[in-house]
Amino acid sequence: MDEDDRLEAVDDVLEILETTADRSLTPEDVQALKRAVFEDHDTFTRVLYSDRSYFVIGSYGDEEETRLAAVQDVLDERRSNDHAFLMKEVPEFTANFALKFHVLVRRADTVVGVFEHNRGGHEWEAGALSNPPLREKTWALKRAYGDREAEYAAFDAMIAHFFELLDEEGRLFEWSTETELRERTESIP
C-alpha cells in the first residue's frame, strides 16, 4: 500500500467519523487517525484493505477471550489475504469507544459476534448491529446453555430479540464446547 492509498484510507475513515460523531473532529482526532494509518500501518491497513475482513466481537474476560482468539484463528486460516481482528488489536485512532466500534463495523466485510452472555457491553453492540445494513453482514455464535433458566440468566430479552432476527436470517449458530465453536465458525462465509 502506497502513500496515496493510506491518504485515501484516512479520508474514508474521517468520513465515517464525521457522519457518526456527535461533535466536530478536532485536529488531535485527525492526527491520531493519521498515526494509526501511517505509523502502525500494518495492523490498521490490513483491516482496511484485506480481501475479506472479519471483525470478531465479544467479551474480553480471560476465558471468553480465548474463545474469541479461537474464532479469529479459524477465520484467519481460510485464505491468505483474509484478516480477522479484535477491536483491541486496532490502534487507537479515537478516544471514543463507540466511534471506533462504528468505524470498524462499517469497514469490516463481516462482523462475527461470539456471545456467551450479555455482560460487558454486548447489548449495546447488538443494538448497534440490529438494524440493516449492519445486521446483513453480522453473524452470531451464541453459547447454548441447555436449559431455559440458565439461558435467561445469560441473555436478557433485548439481546434475545437480536438473536431471533439473526436466526430468522440464517446467521445464528449455537455452540456448547470450543470444538463446536470452531466447527460453527467454519460455516460463516
N, C-alpha and C positions, 0 to 999 in steps of 0.2 A: 504494500500500500504506500503510495507516494504522498507528498505533502498536500497536493490538491485533493486527494481522496480524504485525507484527515480533516482538511478545512470543510469539505462537504459534510463529513460526519458531525463536526461541531455545529454547522448550520442546521442540520437535521434535528439534532438533539435540542438546540436552542429553540427551534420552532415548537417542539413538543413541550418544553419547559414553559415557554411564553403562553401557550394556549392552556396549560394546566395550572400554572401558578396563580395564586390569589394576590400576587403583588408583582411589581416590576422587578426584573432581574437587575442585580447590582453588578458593577464592574468586577467585584470579587467572585460572584457567581460565574461569570463568563470566564474568568481566569482559572477557577477551579475546574471547570469543564475542559478548557484547553490543556491544563496539566494532565488530566485523566486521559485524554486522547493522545497527546504528544509525548508525555513522559512515561506513562505506564501503558503505552500504546498496545502492547501485546495482548493484555487481558481485555481491555475495552474494545479494541478494534476487532477482536475475534467475536465478541458479542455483536458488533455492528455489521460485520461482513463475512460471517461464515455462510456456507451454502445453506445450512439449516441450523438455527439456534433454538435451544430449549432452555427456558427459564424455569428452574426447579425451585418451588417454594414449599415451605413447611416450617415445622418447629425446629429451633436450634438447641433444644435440650440435648444433653450428651447422648442419650440413647437414640433419640429421634434423628439427630444429625448424622449418625452412622447410616441410617436408612436413606436419608437424603443423598449421601455420598454414593450409596449402592445404586440408586436410581440414576444419578449423574453418570456413574461408570457404565451402566448398561447403555444409556443414550449416547455417550461419547464413543463407544466401541463400534458403532454401526458403520459409519463411513468416515473416511479420513478428514473431510472438511466440515463435519458436523461438530457443533460445540454445545455442550450442556454446561450451564453455570448456575452458581448460587449467588444470591444478592451480595453476600459478604465478600465474594471474590472480585467484584467490580469496584474499582477505586471510587472514593467519594468525590462526586462532582457537584453535590449539593448537600447541605446540612439537613435538608428536609426529606425524611424517610418516604413520605407519600409521593413527593415529586420523583424521587429516584425510582420508586416502585413503578409509577406510571410510565416513565421513560423506558424502563427495561421491559415492561409488559408490551408496550407498543412496538418496540424494536424486535422483540423475540418473535420467531415464527410460531412457536408452540410454547404454551405455559403448562407445566406439569405440577399439580399440587399433590403433595404427599400429606394426607390428612389423617392424623391419629386422634385428635381431639380439637376442640376449638379454643383452647387456652393459648395466649400469646399472639393475638392479632389475626388469626386465620379468619375470623368472622369479618373483619374489615376487608381483608384481601378477597374473600369470597364475594362480598358485596360489590367490590370494585370490578370483579371479573364476571358478575352475573348477567350483565347487560351486553347484548350484541353491540359491536362486533368482537369484543374481547372474549366473550363466552365461546364464540365459534372456534377459537384456537386454544381453548382450555380443556385439559384432561385431568381427571381426579383419580388418584389411587387412595381409596378410603379404607382405613383399617376396619375390619369386621370384628365385632366383639362377641358374637354368638348368642347373646340374649338381649331382650328388649331393655331391661333395666340398665345394663352396662352401656348399651348404645346411647340411651338417654343421658346417662351421666357424662359420656364423652362428647356428645354433639347436641346442641340445642336446636330449636325449631328453625331459626334463621339459616344456619348452615345446612340443616337437613333439607330445606327447600332448594338450596343451591345444588345439593346432590341429586335431588329429584329431577331438576332441569337437565343436568348433565346425563343422568341415567336415561331419560327420555330420548336424548340425542345420541345415545350410544357411546358416551365419553366418560363413563364411570366404571372403574374396576375395583372390586373389593379384594382384600388380602388379609391373611392372619399371620403368616410367617414371612421371614425375609426371603425365603426361597419363592414363595408365592408372589411377593412384591416384585422380585426380579422378573418372574415369568409374566406378570401382568404388564410390566413396563415394556416388555418386548412387543406387546400388542399396540403400543402407541406409535403412529406413523411418524 
